[in-house]
Amino acid sequence: MITMPLSEIRKSEFTMLKDWQHTLNMQIRLAMQMHDAQTQEELERQLAKVMEQMKHINC
């Protein structure tokens, strides 16, 4: 069994979250352009959760 150092796991998870953050930001922008407030609100809630996870990784 191959194990990764904790720092590498955290870096990988952080990178994945940054990618998800970027995707959500682009979706929010599209929802704003389409004047879809309901979708925008849901995406912003998801983004807040992602950002909270990122904050915990950086601690």
CYANA upper distance limits for C-alpha pairs under 8 A (distance plus 0.5 A):
  4 MET  CA      8 GLU  CA      6.77
  4 MET  CA      9 ILE  CA      6.96
  5 PRO  CA      9 ILE  CA      7.00
  6 LEU  CA     10 ARG  CA      6.67
  7 SER  CA     11 LYS  CA      6.61
  8 GLU  CA     12 SER  CA      6.59
  9 ILE  CA     13 GLU  CA      6.63
 10 ARG  CA     14 PHE  CA      6.46
 10 ARG  CA     57 ILE  CA      7.11
 11 LYS  CA     15 THR  CA      6.60
 12 SER  CA     16 MET  CA      6.71
 13 GLU  CA     17 LEU  CA      6.70
 14 PHE  CA     18 LYS  CA      6.61
 14 PHE  CA     54 MET  CA      6.78
 14 PHE  CA     57 ILE  CA      7.39
 15 THR  CA     19 ASP  CA      6.73
 16 MET  CA     20 TRP  CA      6.77
 17 LEU  CA     21 GLN  CA      6.49
 17 LEU  CA     50 VAL  CA      6.90
 17 LEU  CA     51 MET  CA      8.50
 17 LEU  CA     53 GLN  CA      8.39
 17 LEU  CA     54 MET  CA      7.23
 18 LYS  CA     22 HIS  CA      6.71
 18 LYS  CA     54 MET  CA      8.44
 19 ASP  CA     23 THR  CA      6.77
 20 TRP  CA     24 LEU  CA      6.62
 20 TRP  CA     50 VAL  CA      8.10
 21 GLN  CA     25 ASN  CA      6.63
 21 GLN  CA     47 LEU  CA      6.77
 21 GLN  CA     50 VAL  CA      7.12
 21 GLN  CA     51 MET  CA      7.96
 22 HIS  CA     26 MET  CA      6.80
 23 THR  CA     27 GLN  CA      6.75
 24 LEU  CA     28 ILE  CA      6.52
 24 LEU  CA     43 LEU  CA      6.86
 24 LEU  CA     44 GLU  CA      8.30
 24 LEU  CA     46 GLN  CA      8.23
 24 LEU  CA     47 LEU  CA      6.80
 25 ASN  CA     29 ARG  CA      6.70
 25 ASN  CA     47 LEU  CA      8.17
 26 MET  CA     30 LEU  CA      6.80
 27 GLN  CA     31 ALA  CA      6.63
 27 GLN  CA     40 GLN  CA      8.44
 27 GLN  CA     43 LEU  CA      7.88
 28 ILE  CA     32 MET  CA      6.64
 28 ILE  CA     39 THR  CA      8.35
 28 ILE  CA     40 GLN  CA      5.85
 28 ILE  CA     43 LEU  CA      6.69
 28 ILE  CA     44 GLU  CA      7.62
 29 ARG  CA     33 GLN  CA      6.80
 30 LEU  CA     34 MET  CA      6.67
 31 ALA  CA     35 HIS  CA      6.48
 31 ALA  CA     36 ASP  CA      5.56
 31 ALA  CA     37 ALA  CA      7.51
 31 ALA  CA     39 THR  CA      6.88
 31 ALA  CA     40 GLN  CA      5.94
 32 MET  CA     36 ASP  CA      6.65
 32 MET  CA     37 ALA  CA      7.54
 32 MET  CA     40 GLN  CA      7.16
 36 ASP  CA     40 GLN  CA      6.70
 37 ALA  CA     41 GLU  CA      6.60
 38 GLN  CA     42 GLU  CA      6.93
 39 THR  CA     43 LEU  CA      6.63
 40 GLN  CA     44 GLU  CA      6.58
 41 GLU  CA     45 ARG  CA      6.79
 42 GLU  CA     46 GLN  CA      6.89
 43 LEU  CA     47 LEU  CA      6.57
 44 GLU  CA     48 ALA  CA      6.65
 45 ARG  CA     49 LYS  CA      6.98
 46 GLN  CA     50 VAL  CA      6.85
 47 LEU  CA     51 MET  CA      6.61
 48 ALA  CA     52 GLU  CA      6.65
 49 LYS  CA     53 GLN  CA      6.81
 50 VAL  CA     54 MET  CA      6.74
 51 MET  CA     55 LYS  CA      6.67
 52 GLU  CA     56 HIS  CA      6.97
 53 GLN  CA     57 ILE  CA      6.95
 54 MET  CA     58 ASN  CA      6.89
 55 LYS  CA     59 CYS  CA      7.06
